[in-house]
Amino acid sequence: MQSLGVTLLVATLINICNSAAHHDDVNIVSRSEWQAKQPKNVPIKLESNPPNLIVISHTDLAHGGSYCVTKKSCSRMVRKLQTIHQDYQGYDDIAYNFLIGGDGTIYEGRGWDVQGTHTKNFNSKSLGIALIGDFESRPPYAEQVNGLKMFLKYAVEENKLDKGYKLIGQSEVENTNSPGLRVSEIIKKWEHWSVEP
């Protein structure tokens, strides 16, 4: 009986170590860390969890989405975007579920399991991820692309995203240039890319 207990303890420690190592690959800055304001209303849950659709956007320069490569500058940018979305566009909160800075760091927007306001007619069934910056003519940072890949893998492993998910650019379903030509060129080559959601 004692050897069974030791075996279970060792197995648990191995799982904890493996989980901790994996979490080191994905750095998620929480809302409290980037000093988010409270949402104006209670967040609405997604229609299905885990969702099976990812919508990729960029923040673009016209809507306050400059480039950033440090936690300090990206946190400032995410706060600015939240203010624009809440105070000028009338959203309850920042539009996206998550954002990715130029250094590959992930910023929790609305977070898991809740609807965003990133893509009309698709908010209730998708996670919206925005790369911070304007990528119509400029390519995203390699760290951003890698951060997105690692985040998607992490989301599947944590059962926050269906393993058979589809990946689309926002421009596939809305009249917009988001996520920008240079991001679209990259994600259209990925395994989960889909022309239709």
C-alpha positions in Angstrom: 0.0 0.0 0.0 2.9 2.4 0.8 4.5 1.7 -2.6 1.3 2.7 -4.3 1.3 6.0 -2.4 4.9 6.6 -3.4 4.1 5.8 -7.0 1.1 8.2 -7.0 3.2 10.9 -5.4 6.0 10.5 -8.0 3.4 10.5 -10.8 1.8 13.7 -9.4 5.2 15.4 -9.1 6.1 14.5 -12.7 2.8 15.9 -13.9 3.4 19.1 -12.0 6.9 19.5 -13.4 5.7 18.9 -16.9 2.9 21.4 -16.5 5.2 24.0 -15.0 7.7 23.5 -17.9 4.9 24.0 -20.4 3.6 27.1 -18.7 7.1 28.6 -19.1 6.5 28.5 -22.9 3.5 30.8 -22.7 3.7 34.0 -20.7 0.2 35.4 -20.0 0.0 38.8 -18.4 -3.2 38.9 -16.4 -5.7 41.8 -16.4 -4.6 42.8 -13.0 -0.9 42.9 -14.1 -1.7 45.3 -17.0 -4.1 47.2 -14.8 -7.3 46.7 -16.7 -10.4 48.6 -15.8 -13.5 46.6 -14.8 -15.9 45.6 -17.6 -19.0 47.8 -17.8 -21.2 44.7 -17.6 -21.0 41.1 -16.6 -19.2 39.1 -19.3 -21.3 36.8 -21.4 -20.2 33.2 -21.7 -19.4 31.6 -25.0 -22.1 29.4 -26.5 -19.8 26.4 -26.4 -16.7 25.6 -24.4 -14.2 24.9 -25.5 -14.8 26.9 -28.7 -13.7 25.5 -32.1 -12.9 28.8 -33.8 -10.1 31.3 -33.5 -10.3 34.8 -35.2 -7.0 36.5 -35.7 -6.9 40.4 -35.8 -4.4 43.1 -35.6 -4.9 46.3 -33.5 -4.0 48.6 -36.5 -2.7 52.1 -36.1 -6.0 53.8 -36.9 -7.5 52.4 -33.7 -4.6 53.1 -31.4 -2.6 50.0 -32.0 1.0 51.0 -32.1 3.9 48.5 -31.8 5.3 47.3 -28.5 8.1 44.9 -27.5 8.3 45.1 -23.7 5.8 44.3 -20.9 5.7 47.9 -19.9 5.0 49.3 -23.3 2.6 46.6 -24.3 0.7 46.9 -21.0 0.4 50.7 -21.7 -0.9 49.8 -25.2 -3.4 47.3 -24.0 -4.8 49.9 -21.5 -5.0 52.4 -24.3 -6.9 50.0 -26.4 -9.3 49.2 -23.6 -10.0 52.9 -23.1 -10.7 53.4 -26.8 -13.0 50.3 -26.9 -14.9 51.2 -23.8 -15.0 55.0 -24.0 -15.2 55.7 -27.7 -16.6 52.5 -29.3 -19.1 51.8 -26.6 -17.9 48.2 -25.8 -18.2 46.7 -22.4 -14.5 45.9 -22.3 -11.5 45.5 -24.5 -12.7 43.8 -27.7 -10.3 40.8 -27.8 -10.0 37.7 -25.6 -6.2 37.9 -25.8 -3.5 40.1 -27.4 0.1 39.4 -28.3 2.9 41.9 -28.0 5.9 42.1 -30.2 8.0 40.1 -27.7 5.5 37.2 -27.9 4.0 37.9 -24.5 0.3 37.2 -24.3 -2.1 39.7 -22.6 -5.3 38.6 -21.2 -8.1 40.7 -22.7 -11.6 39.4 -21.9 -10.0 36.0 -21.2 -11.2 32.5 -21.5 -14.8 31.2 -21.9 -16.4 34.7 -22.6 -17.5 36.5 -25.7 -15.5 39.4 -27.1 -16.6 42.1 -29.5 -13.9 41.5 -32.1 -15.9 40.0 -35.0 -19.6 40.6 -35.6 -21.7 37.4 -35.8 -18.7 35.3 -34.5 -18.2 36.7 -31.0 -20.4 34.1 -29.3 -18.5 31.1 -30.7 -14.9 32.1 -31.0 -11.8 33.4 -29.2 -10.5 36.6 -30.7 -6.7 37.1 -30.6 -5.1 40.3 -31.8 -1.5 40.9 -32.6 -0.6 44.3 -31.4 0.4 46.5 -34.3 -0.5 47.1 -37.9 0.5 44.4 -40.3 -0.9 45.4 -43.6 2.6 46.2 -45.0 4.9 45.4 -42.2 5.4 41.7 -41.0 4.7 40.8 -37.4 7.7 40.2 -35.2 8.9 36.6 -35.2 8.3 36.5 -31.5 4.6 37.4 -32.0 4.2 34.6 -34.5 5.9 32.1 -32.2 3.8 33.4 -29.3 0.6 32.9 -31.2 1.7 29.3 -32.2 2.6 28.4 -28.6 -0.6 30.0 -27.2 -2.8 28.0 -29.6 -1.0 24.8 -28.6 -1.4 25.7 -24.9 -5.1 26.5 -25.3 -5.7 23.1 -26.8 -3.7 21.3 -24.1 -5.6 23.2 -21.4 -8.9 22.3 -23.0 -9.7 25.9 -23.6 -9.8 25.4 -27.4 -11.2 22.4 -29.3 -8.3 20.3 -30.8 -10.0 20.4 -34.2 -10.4 24.2 -34.2 -10.5 26.3 -37.3 -8.4 29.4 -37.6 -9.5 32.4 -39.7 -8.4 36.0 -40.2 -11.0 38.6 -39.3 -11.1 39.7 -43.0 -12.5 36.3 -44.0 -15.8 37.2 -42.4 -15.8 41.0 -42.2 -15.1 43.9 -44.6 -11.7 44.8 -43.0 -8.0 44.5 -43.7 -7.5 42.9 -40.3 -5.3 41.0 -39.4 -3.3 42.6 -42.2 -1.9 41.2 -45.4 1.4 40.2 -43.8 -0.2 38.2 -41.0 -2.7 36.6 -43.4 0.2 35.4 -45.6 1.6 33.6 -42.5 -1.5 32.0 -40.9 -2.9 30.8 -44.3 -0.1 28.2 -44.3 -1.0 26.8 -40.9 -2.6 23.4 -40.3 -5.9 24.8 -38.8 -6.4 27.6 -41.4 -9.9 27.6 -42.9 -11.4 29.9 -45.5 -14.8 29.4 -43.9 -15.5 29.3 -40.2 
